[in-house]
Structures are given as structure tokens and as C-alpha cells.
Amino acid sequence: MTGTPSQIEWAERIKPQVSAEFDRVAAAFQAVAENQSATGRARTQTILAILEEKRAEVLAREQAGYFIHDWQELTDQVRKMIAQDSRYPALAAQRETQGVK
């Protein structure tokens, strides 16, 4: 990890919280998938795949400042990352047009 020793220490304390936030969001999507139709479950599995890609990207970051600046306060960063993925609009549109849960 890059940064000053104190930044690295700080970021190393934040990183497990970030991972736990991804776990929390994944668990919520998995709980929803249990009650969905096959089509809805497939869509949710795609969202979970996006989520795991975003997790890998975030946790691979080596700049301590990134974690301090972007992840010190957990709000809706994970949700925003999913919604900003280029694949998400098609999934949302599919949900709307099919009216599938």
C-alpha cells in the first residue's frame, strides 16, 4: 500500500469495513434472490457478479488515500458503484419492461 505510515495504518483499518459493506450488500441481494422468479434471480445473479467485480477492484487499490477519502464514511458507495456500471441500465430496463420480481 502506498502513503505515509499513518495513512497506511488508517487505510488498513478501513479496508475490512469496506469488505464487510460489500458482504452486507451481497447478503441483501442473495436474500432477495431467494424469493424471485427464475428471470429475476438471473438478473440478481448478474448484479451480484457486478458487485464482486467492484469489490475486487476496490480492495485491489493500493493508495491509502483512496480508502481514507472514499471509504472512511460508509454511505451508499456500493449501491452507486453498481448503478454506475455500464451493464446496470439494461438490467433495470429489463426489470421494468418485464415487470418481473
Protein Blocks (a to p, Z undefined) as FASTA:
>chain_A
ZZdfklmmmmmmmmmmmmmmmmmmmmmmmmmmmmpcfklmmmmmmmmmmmmmmmmmmmmp
cbfklmmmmmmpccklmmmmmmmpmklmmmmmmmmmnopZZ
